Amino acid sequence: MKINERFIWALTTLNHKPTDHLLEIGCGSGILAELIAARLTTGKITAIDQSAAAIRMAVKRNERFINSGHSDFIQENFAKTKLSLQHYDKVLSFNLNVFWKDPRKELQLIRDYLVPDSGLFYLFHQAPYDISIAAADPLKVMLNQHSFEIVNVIFGKLHPLSAICIIAKPLSWQSH
């Protein structure tokens, strides 16, 4: 099965360590989670999606990683989720609409779940039309308004549609 270029680009952009603990919000059918889990040794990816159908597909696709303890899939709305692992090295999301609306609660949860001082949030976006790096601007403003510092913005000239990734970290606990 051919994997969409955006997932390969996202995997490369994440550049996660085999020992990292990652949280994917809105995992869909688990394609990116599968690519991430394949590179883990002692790390783990927890993936959440509110769609029961998507989680069923993700579980089927990732059965070997679930059995080996490198993956876990949860069917629930992220804003209502209580996760057992307290801190993640990286939290990621690809095309989750909440970040274009009022993400206050979700961003606070992400702040709480990230490893203090070193955890990073990767916000990926690929619109249904071609975009430029300027597509990151409203997302950068939104992240800044919710106490995140922008670490980097990466533009992926993908086929057929470009994508962006905003890497952000929570501002230090003392400054908010």
N, C-alpha and C positions, 0 to 999 in steps of 0.2 A: 504494500500500500504506500503510495506517495504521500509524504507529509508536507503540508502547506509550509511555504517558505517562512511565514511569520513565526511559526513555532521554532524553527531552527534558529532564526535571528534572535528570538526571545531567549532561547537556551544559551546562545553565545553571549548575549548581553548580560544575563544573570551571572555567568561565570562562577557558579557556586562551587564550594568545596565538597568533597565526598563526605565530610562530617557535619555539614550544615543541616539545620532544621529549618524547613521552609513551610510557609502557609500560602496556598493559592486560593484566592477568593473568586468564585465564578469559574470553576474548572471545566464546565461543559462536559464533553465526553472523555476527558482525561488525557488528551494527547500530549499536552505540555507536561503534565504530571508524570506521564510515562517516560518522557525523555529525561526529565530531572531525576527520577528514581533510578534509572539505568546507570547513573553516574554516582550514586550514593554508596558508601561503605557502612559507616556507622550513623549517618544522618537519616533524616526522615522528611517526607513531604506529607502534610495534611492538606487535603483539598476539600473545598466546600462549594456546594451549588444548591440552590433552592429547588431545582427541577429534579423530581424523582426519576424521570426518564433519563436525564443526563447522568445522574449518579449511577443508575443501573448500567449504562454503557461504560462509564469510567471504571466501575468495579470489575466488569467483565474484561475490559482492556488491560487492567492493571493487577489481575489476580495474583500473578507471580510475585509482584512487589508487595502486595498486601500480605501474602503468606510469609514472605521473608522479613516482614516488619519495617519495610522502607516506605510504605504508603498507607494512608488512612483516608477514607472518603466519608464525608458527612453530608447528608441531605437536610439542609436547613437554610434559613435566611441568615446571612452573616451577622446582621445587627442583633439577632436573638441567640446567637451561639455562645455557649460557655465551653471553651476548650480546656482540655486537661493540661497540655503543655503550657507553661507560663510565658516562655519567651522564645521567639523565633529570630534566627539570624537575618532572614529575608522574608518579607511579605510581598506577594505579587498579585497583580490583577490585570487581565487583558480585556478591554472593551466592556467594562462594567458600567452601566448607565448611571448608577448612583453618584458617581464622581462628577457628573455633569449637573446634578440637581442640588440636593442639600445633604452632603455627606458627613455632617457634624458627628453623628453617633459612630459611624463606621470609622472615621479617621481617629476618633478617640480610642476606639478598640484597637486599631492598628498601632497607635502609640503605645498602648498598654501591653500589647503582645510582642513588640520588638525588644530585642536584647538592649538594655540601657547602654547608651554611649556608642554602640557599634552596629545596631540593627538598621537595616535599610528597607525602604518601601520602593518597589518598582511598579510604576503605573504605566502600563502599555496601552496604546490606542492606535487602532487602524480603522479609519472611517470607511464608509461604503463608497467613497469617492477619493481621488488622490489628494493628498495634503502636503503641506510644506512644514518646515520646522516651526512656523508661526502657530500651528495648531496646538502647540504646547503652552502658549501664553495664558489662556484662561485657566488651564489646569495648574500652572505654576502659581497664579494669583490665588486660586482656591486653596492650594496646599499651604502657601504662606499665611493666608488668613486663619488657618487651623494649626498654626504653630509647627510647621515643617519647614526645614531649610532645604533648598534645592541643591543637590550635590552635582548633578549632571543632567543634561538633556541630550539624548541620542536620537539621531534621525536615521531611519532605515529606508533606503531607496529599494523597495521590494517590488516584485512583479506579481500581480498587476497594480497593486496599490501600496504606496509608502506608509510607513508607520513611525510612531515616536515612542520613546520611553523616557519618562521622567524619573530620575532616581532622587529620593528625598530621605531625609532623616529628621526625627523629631528634634526640635530645639531642646537644648539642655533643660532638665527639670527645674533648675534654679531660675531660668529666664522667663517662665510663664506662670 
